[in-house]
Structures are given as structure tokens and as C-alpha cells.
Amino acid sequence: MHASDDRVGDVYLDAAALASRIVELAAEIARDYDDRDPILVGSLKACVPFSTDLSRQLGILHAIDFVELAGYGQVETGGHEQIRFLKDLDLKITGRHVILVDEVVDTGLTLHYLTRMFELREPASLAAVALFDRPYRRLVDDLPLNYVGFTIPDEFFVGYGFDLDNRFRNLPDLHLVR
């Protein structure tokens, strides 16, 4: 599937390891949210494989929705990228238990932005799950990151949601990029 692009390197985490950890995360979330009917909110596009697999393993009643964000420009002081919605939620989250689903948390700026925006909508609770975490890159500390699959190194990856030139998100394993 990736033989035509020699930039796709060795497998860092294989599909079996990813699937096993997702089953564990789903069990933790199901235990914590039993009888609460949470809404899983994924941040497109990288989260799609993880959101889908997590939802299938969850085993409790839940809804799914997605947002899509884009970064643009630079703030004059601080140098942080501005974030804007390309797609907002279709579901109302007021009074609902919301679990933000993200592929990876790096700086925390996106998760922080979503948390602030969604808190204004008065959910019953707000938590986050990320399959991959890079806490050493964090610029924001106060995040509701309650569930983490793997802490990964500061490498460039493709597969399982990560892309290279908008390709390879569909690879079942997480690969290093050469």
C-alpha cells in the first residue's frame, strides 16, 4: 500500500498494539460514563480512525459528532497560531457529558481552545481522550486530558490518522517517516 513512497518508514506501533490499547481506553471510559450517554466529539480529520474504533469498542450508549478546526496567522504577541472553526457541532451539548476525542495532543493549544469554546455551552462535564500524547511539547497545562493511549516521541508519523501530503491516514499501523 505504501511501497510507492519510500518516506513511509518502519512500524512504530502495529495495528494489534493500537487495537489493544483502544479496547482498554474504551473500558475505562465505559466504566466512568456508564448510564451518562456521553457525546464523543472528534476533531477532524486525523481522529477519524481512532474515533471510529473507540466508538465501536465503547459498549455504552453514546452519540458522535465532529468539529473541524483550522489554524491561521500569528498573534502579534506570543506567536501562537489563531484557531477558527471550519465545522461546528451539529448536536447541542448543553447539559450533556462531552468527551473530546483527538488523535494527538502536542502543544495543547487546540484542546485548550475547544475546551474554552465548549465550556461556554455549559455541558454537564467535559473530558478528553487522546490516543497519542506528547506532554513534553505542552504549552498549555490546564487540559481535561483524562485518558491517554500512548506517549510518543517527537517524531513525524504516518498511518492511523496521521498523514503525509494528505495521504496514508488509512494505514492500520503507525509508521515513522523517513
C-alpha positions in Angstrom: 0.0 0.0 0.0 2.9 2.4 0.7 5.6 0.8 -1.4 5.4 3.7 -3.9 6.6 6.2 -1.3 9.9 5.5 0.4 9.2 8.2 3.0 6.9 5.7 4.9 9.3 4.0 7.3 9.3 1.4 9.9 6.3 0.5 12.0 6.4 2.3 15.4 3.1 0.8 16.8 1.4 -2.0 15.0 -2.4 -2.4 14.5 -2.6 -5.0 17.2 -1.0 -2.8 19.9 -3.2 0.1 18.8 -6.4 -2.0 18.9 -5.5 -3.5 22.3 -4.9 0.0 23.9 -8.2 1.3 22.4 -10.1 -1.6 24.0 -8.5 -0.6 27.3 -9.4 3.1 26.9 -13.0 2.2 25.9 -13.3 0.1 29.0 -12.1 3.0 31.2 -14.5 5.4 29.6 -17.4 3.0 29.7 -16.8 2.5 33.4 -16.7 6.2 34.1 -19.6 7.1 31.9 -22.0 4.2 32.4 -25.6 5.5 32.2 -24.5 9.0 31.2 -24.9 8.8 27.4 -21.9 10.9 26.5 -21.2 12.7 23.2 -17.9 11.8 21.6 -16.6 14.9 19.8 -13.8 14.3 17.3 -11.6 16.9 15.8 -11.3 16.2 12.1 -9.5 14.7 10.2 -6.8 12.8 12.0 -9.2 11.5 14.7 -11.5 9.5 12.3 -9.8 6.1 12.7 -9.4 6.5 16.5 -12.9 7.9 17.0 -14.4 5.0 14.9 -12.5 2.3 16.7 -13.2 3.8 20.1 -16.9 4.1 19.4 -17.1 0.5 18.3 -15.4 -0.7 21.5 -17.2 1.6 23.9 -20.1 -0.7 24.8 -22.3 2.1 26.3 -24.9 4.3 24.7 -23.3 7.4 23.2 -23.5 9.9 20.4 -20.8 11.1 18.0 -20.2 14.5 16.5 -17.3 16.2 14.8 -15.7 19.6 14.6 -13.1 20.8 12.1 -10.6 23.5 13.0 -8.0 25.4 11.1 -5.1 27.5 12.2 -4.3 30.7 10.6 -2.0 33.7 11.1 0.1 34.6 14.1 -0.8 36.5 17.2 1.3 39.7 17.3 2.5 38.9 20.9 3.3 35.3 21.8 3.5 33.9 18.3 0.7 31.4 18.8 -1.5 30.4 15.8 -5.1 31.6 15.8 -7.7 28.9 15.5 -11.1 29.0 13.8 -14.0 26.6 13.3 -14.5 25.2 9.8 -17.2 22.9 11.0 -19.0 23.3 14.3 -21.1 20.7 16.2 -24.4 19.5 14.9 -25.5 18.3 18.3 -26.4 20.5 21.3 -24.0 19.8 24.2 -25.7 21.9 27.0 -26.3 19.6 29.9 -24.6 16.7 28.2 -21.4 14.8 29.1 -18.8 15.6 26.4 -15.7 13.6 25.6 -13.3 15.3 23.2 -11.6 12.7 21.0 -8.2 13.6 19.5 -5.5 11.7 17.7 -2.7 13.5 19.4 -2.2 16.3 22.0 1.0 18.2 21.4 1.1 21.8 22.5 -2.4 21.6 23.9 -3.5 24.8 22.2 -6.2 23.1 20.1 -7.6 21.2 23.1 -7.5 24.3 25.2 -9.4 26.3 22.6 -12.1 23.6 22.2 -12.4 23.3 26.0 -12.9 27.1 26.3 -15.4 27.2 23.5 -17.4 24.2 24.7 -17.4 25.3 28.4 -19.4 28.4 27.2 -22.1 25.9 26.0 -22.5 24.6 29.6 -22.0 20.8 29.2 -22.6 18.6 32.2 -19.0 17.6 32.1 -16.1 17.9 29.7 -13.2 15.4 29.4 -10.8 14.4 26.6 -9.2 11.3 25.3 -6.1 11.2 23.0 -4.6 8.1 21.5 -1.2 9.8 21.4 0.3 12.4 23.7 3.5 14.5 23.6 3.4 16.1 27.0 7.0 17.5 26.6 5.6 19.8 23.9 2.8 21.2 26.0 2.3 25.0 26.0 -1.0 24.8 28.0 -1.2 22.8 31.3 -4.8 23.1 32.3 -6.3 20.5 30.0 -9.1 18.0 30.7 -7.0 15.1 29.2 -8.4 12.3 31.3 -7.5 9.4 29.0 -4.2 8.8 27.1 -3.3 5.8 24.9 0.4 6.2 24.3 3.1 8.8 25.0 5.0 9.1 21.7 8.4 10.7 20.8 8.8 13.9 18.9 8.9 12.1 15.5 6.9 12.5 12.4 4.5 9.7 11.9 2.0 8.5 9.2 -0.8 6.0 9.4 -3.7 5.5 11.8 -4.9 9.1 11.2 -1.6 10.8 10.6 -1.0 12.0 7.1 1.9 12.8 4.8 0.8 15.1 2.0 -2.8 14.3 2.9 -2.2 10.6 2.2 -1.6 7.4 4.3 -4.1 8.2 7.1 -5.6 4.8 6.3 -2.6 2.7 7.1 -3.5 0.4 10.0 -0.1 0.8 11.7 1.7 3.9 13.0 4.8 4.4 10.9 7.8 6.6 11.3 8.5 8.9 8.4 12.0 8.7 6.9 
